[in-house]
Amino acid sequence: MTVLSEDRHRSPLAAWLGVVALLAVVAISYLDRVNVSVLITDPVFTRHFGIAGNRAAQGALMTLFLAGYGVAAMLITPWYEAVFGVRRGLLVSLLCWALCTFASPYAGGAVLLLTLRFLLGASEGPLFSLKTMYVKDNFAEGEWGKPNAVSSMGVSLGTALGIPVITFALVRFGWHGSFLLLAALNLVVGLPLVAVFVRASRRRAAVRQPALRRFTAALRTPKLGWILLIEVATLGYLWGSTSWLPSYLLQARHFSLAQMSALSALPFVVSLGSGFLGGYLIDRMPARRAPLVLVVGSIGTALCATTVTLADSRWLAAATLILANAFWGLQGPAIPTLVQHYAPAGTVGSAYGVINGVGNLVSALLPTLMGIAIAAGGDHGFAAGYALLAATQLLTLLGAVVLLRGRGPARGEPAAADRPAVPEQSH
């Protein structure tokens, strides 16, 4: 039994500074992800890699990223949890993100670019598991909703900033420059924030449990299948909408490039506030009632996404897209909170890795499926694509109802991996 050396006396302020640092790191990771969503609207980029007019190949740029992400989240996270911990795992990941992003503009063709997208996804795979570990280790039960919400705001912030920032970089520096800008953000912003503010928890004086044992224990998480279904549906909506939103606004609704840039950001700006509201509500209700947030969010998102497909006015379509993301953002803090409640003690990171990894592997198909639906639908192609997004929310609703009708999370004594460390006696 090996006891890990940890900082056992972190103040609440220090813990929250770590949450804010994680918010920034998540935001940077989402800038990496949405980069290609803008670039596929650039004919110079698509001609360079031989994917001009090929909707399926363009969607595969996101799908291959998510495939790498999903494999790594599921299989590498237990090793990170067992060996690296949160801080060192994030530092290693950020270095790998920077290298993959830096190399991307020098890829000689589509195959190498797709390979780098897969490797970039694999580098980012453990991120959300490490974030979930950090929150559980540094905050008491019943207080996880708000830090989960704040750190998850990086999803909306990165996506909101990503499209206008990449659009600006594309216009100002060309598509090569957008990749180099992202590599610099990883090195100059992400690495220092993690090094300074993300510290080991006072709560984790842990047995160094082998990675394989953590992984097998995570597979025994109660309600794993239903939480996984919700993750697949939630991520499917995210990846499908972010992959095709710029193209939808430009090509189906005929907004200008400047209007597209602003309108692409607004849905994710709105979800910043709704995400925090979701975390606030979760902390105000018993653990077994947390899926209520998913019920409200999924119904609202599905109705709004359906309205997008039926709206004649382009401004009504844009408004309902924004409202759809408000409902979608409400759901954000629920999944990590459910994992923190249900996962066996000492396996929170690994359990979230399984859920997030499989969720990304399955949801990775949606951008490509939307591309096929858009290509096959002719004049109504984008309506067919957004109908798929509405369908994802019906799966979320199903999973949430099942969780509400079942037994809530069990209350038990924490295992050694989660027990607060006992301060050493001074002599």
C-alpha positions, 0 to 999 in steps of 0.5 A: 500500500503506497500513500501518495503525498498530497496537499491536505490543507487547501482553502476553499479559495484555492479549490475554486481557483483550480475550478476556474483554471479547469474552466479555462483548460476545457475552453481551450480544448473546445477551441481545438475541437471546433476549429475544423467546423469553421475550416470546412467552410473555407474552400482553400482548406478543403481543396488543399486536403481534397475534401471539397464538396465531400460532406461525409469526409468533412464530418469525419474530421470531427468523427475521427477526433471523437473516436480517438477521444473516446478510446483514450477516455475509456482505456487511458483514464484508469492509468492516469488516475492510478499513476499521474493524478489530476495535475500531472495528467493535465500537464501531459495532456496539454503538451500532447494537444499542443504538439498535435495542433502544431503539426496539423497545418503541415499534414501532407494530405487528408489521411495524415490530417485525419490521423492527427485529429485522432491523436488530438482526440486521444490526447484530450480523452482523460480531460473530463475524468480528471476534472470530475476527480478534482471536483469530488476530491476538493468539495464536499458531497452536496456541493458538487453541482456548482463546481461541476457547472463552473468547470463545465462552462468551458464547453460553452465558453470554448465553443462560443469563443471558438467560432468567432476566434477561428473565423478571425484567425482564418480571415487574418492569418489563413487556415494555417494560422488558426492551428498555430494560434491554438498550439500557442494557447495550449502552451502559453495559457493552459500549461501555466494555469494548471501548473499554478492553480490545479493542486493535489487535494487534501482529501486524497491520501490514496492506495495506489490501486492498479489501473486494471482494478479501477477499470473493472470496478468502474464497470460495476457502477450502478445505473451505468448503462442509463447514465451512458445513454444520457451521455451519448445523447448529450454529446451527440447533440453537442457534436452534431450542432457544433460540426454543422452550425456554421455551414447551416447558417451560411448555406441554408439560412444565407447569413453573412460571414460576420452574422454567422460568426456572431450567431454561432457564438450566441447559443453557447453564450446562453448555455453558460448561464443555463449551465450554472443554473443547472448546477445550482438546482442540483445542489438544492435537491436530493441526489436521486432528484438530479435527473429532473434537470435532464427531463426539463432540459431534454424536452426543451431542447427537442422542441426547439430543435424541431422548431428549427426544422419547421421555421420559415424565417431565418431569424426565428430559426436562429432564435430557436437555436439559441433557446435550444442551447439554453435548455441543453446547457441546463443538463451539463452539470447533471452527468458528472454529478450522477457519476460522483454519486453512483461510482464506487469509491476511488473510481470516479475518474475511471467510471467517468472515463468509461461513460465519457469514452463510450459516449464519445465513440458512439456520438462521434458517428453523429456529425458523419450521419448528419453529413450523409442526411444533409447530402441526401436531403437535397433542399431539405438536407439541413432539416433532416440533420436537425431532426437527428439532433432532436431525436438525441434528446428523446434518448436523454428523456428516456434515461432520465425518467428511468433514473428517477423511477429507480433507487437513488445513489447508495450512501456508504463509507468512503474507501481508502482512496476517497477518505480524507487524509489524517494530518501527521502529528508534529513532533 
